[in-house]
């Protein structure tokens, strides 16, 4: 059974592994470690025996910026990303946020489908945003109460 919890230092190795497996431009171990410790950041870990997924977000001035969400290859299609999104939205509400923002690669169809499922709306485009391949970034927002 998968549980979602706020990440702790002992989750870092698993989070770094997922980040390196799922991102074309992975965040460093140091950056992820800092976010786990930051008061204005929320890092969630999905765990069975090991970390199977994670989400990283910042909370600033009544808004949440979703930075990263990832699930191990062998844990996909089990609803883990959906559970992480549900918890992120709930935590944003508890923190008094009225908006969740994110940017996503234009070609990341799985992520676009996930965000669409939760009601995120496309609000803009950053042409050639991603340095590794020049892919566009789609900006998306979700208004919450």
C-alpha positions as CSV (number, residue, x, y, z in Angstrom):
1,X,0.0,0.0,0.0
2,X,1.4,3.4,-1.0
3,X,1.4,6.2,1.5
4,X,2.0,9.9,0.8
5,X,3.9,11.9,3.4
6,X,6.1,14.9,3.7
7,X,9.5,13.9,2.6
8,X,12.2,13.5,5.3
9,X,16.0,13.3,4.8
10,X,15.8,9.5,4.7
11,X,13.7,9.8,1.5
12,X,16.4,11.8,-0.3
13,X,18.2,8.9,-2.0
14,X,14.9,7.6,-3.5
15,X,13.8,11.1,-4.6
16,X,17.2,11.7,-6.3
17,X,17.0,8.4,-8.1
18,X,13.5,9.2,-9.4
19,X,14.6,12.7,-10.4
20,X,17.6,11.3,-12.4
21,X,15.4,8.6,-14.1
22,X,12.5,10.9,-15.0
23,X,14.0,14.3,-15.9
24,X,16.0,15.4,-18.9
25,X,17.6,18.1,-16.7
26,X,17.5,16.7,-13.2
27,X,17.7,18.8,-10.1
28,X,20.8,18.2,-8.0
29,X,20.9,16.2,-4.8
30,X,21.8,19.5,-3.0
31,X,18.8,21.4,-4.4
32,X,16.4,18.5,-3.5
33,X,17.9,18.3,0.0
34,X,17.4,22.0,0.6
35,X,13.8,21.8,-0.5
36,X,13.1,19.0,2.0
37,X,14.4,21.3,4.8
38,X,12.9,24.6,3.6
39,X,9.9,26.1,5.4
40,X,8.5,27.5,2.2
41,X,8.8,24.3,0.2
42,X,6.7,21.2,0.2
43,X,8.3,17.9,-0.8
44,X,6.0,14.9,-0.7
45,X,7.2,11.2,-0.9
46,X,5.1,8.3,-2.1
47,X,6.3,5.2,-0.3
48,X,5.7,1.5,-0.4
49,X,8.9,-0.2,0.9
50,X,10.9,2.4,-1.0
51,X,10.2,5.8,-2.5
52,X,8.0,5.2,-5.6
53,X,7.2,8.8,-6.4
54,X,7.7,12.4,-5.2
55,X,6.5,16.0,-5.8
56,X,8.4,19.2,-5.1
57,X,6.7,22.6,-4.8
58,X,7.4,26.1,-3.3
59,X,4.8,28.1,-1.5
60,X,5.3,31.9,-1.8
61,X,2.9,34.8,-1.4
62,X,-0.3,32.7,-1.4
63,X,0.7,30.7,-4.4
64,X,2.2,27.2,-4.9
65,X,4.7,26.6,-7.7
66,X,4.8,22.9,-8.6
67,X,8.4,22.3,-9.6
68,X,8.7,18.5,-10.1
69,X,6.6,15.4,-9.9
70,X,7.9,11.9,-10.8
71,X,7.2,8.3,-10.3
72,X,9.5,5.3,-10.8
73,X,9.1,3.5,-14.1
74,X,7.9,0.2,-12.4
75,X,5.3,2.1,-10.3
76,X,3.6,4.0,-13.1
77,X,-0.1,3.4,-14.0
78,X,-0.9,2.7,-10.3
79,X,-2.3,6.1,-9.5
80,X,0.7,7.4,-7.6
81,X,1.0,10.7,-9.5
82,X,-2.7,11.3,-8.9
83,X,-2.4,10.6,-5.2
84,X,0.6,13.1,-5.1
85,X,-1.5,15.7,-7.0
86,X,-4.5,15.3,-4.6
87,X,-2.2,15.8,-1.6
88,X,-0.4,18.8,-3.2
89,X,-3.7,20.5,-3.8
90,X,-4.9,19.8,-0.3
91,X,-1.7,21.1,1.2
92,X,-1.9,24.2,-1.0
93,X,-5.4,24.9,0.4
94,X,-4.2,24.4,4.0
95,X,-1.4,26.8,3.4
96,X,-3.9,29.5,2.2
97,X,-2.8,29.3,-1.5
98,X,-5.3,30.5,-4.1
99,X,-3.3,29.4,-7.1
100,X,-1.0,26.6,-8.2
101,X,1.3,27.3,-11.1
102,X,3.6,25.1,-13.2
103,X,5.4,24.8,-16.4
104,X,5.6,21.6,-18.4
105,X,7.4,20.4,-21.5
106,X,5.1,20.8,-24.5
107,X,5.8,17.2,-25.5
108,X,5.1,15.6,-22.1
109,X,1.7,14.2,-22.9
110,X,1.4,12.1,-19.7
111,X,2.0,15.2,-17.5
112,X,-0.4,17.3,-19.6
113,X,-3.1,14.7,-19.2
114,X,-2.5,14.5,-15.4
115,X,-2.7,18.3,-15.0
116,X,-5.8,18.5,-17.2
117,X,-7.5,15.8,-15.1
118,X,-7.1,18.1,-12.1
119,X,-8.4,21.2,-13.9
120,X,-5.2,23.0,-14.7
121,X,-5.6,25.5,-17.5
122,X,-3.0,26.5,-20.1
123,X,-2.1,30.2,-19.5
124,X,0.9,30.8,-21.6
125,X,3.9,29.5,-23.6
126,X,7.7,30.0,-23.2
127,X,9.1,29.2,-26.6
128,X,12.4,27.3,-26.6
129,X,12.5,27.3,-22.8
130,X,14.2,24.0,-22.1
131,X,18.0,24.3,-22.7
132,X,18.7,20.6,-23.3
133,X,16.6,20.5,-26.5
134,X,14.9,23.9,-27.0
135,X,11.4,22.5,-26.3
136,X,8.7,24.9,-25.4
137,X,7.3,25.2,-21.9
138,X,3.5,25.3,-21.4
139,X,2.5,27.4,-18.4
140,X,-0.5,26.1,-16.5
141,X,-2.5,27.4,-13.5
142,X,-5.1,25.9,-11.1
143,X,-7.2,28.3,-9.1
144,X,-8.2,26.8,-5.7
145,X,-10.4,28.0,-2.8
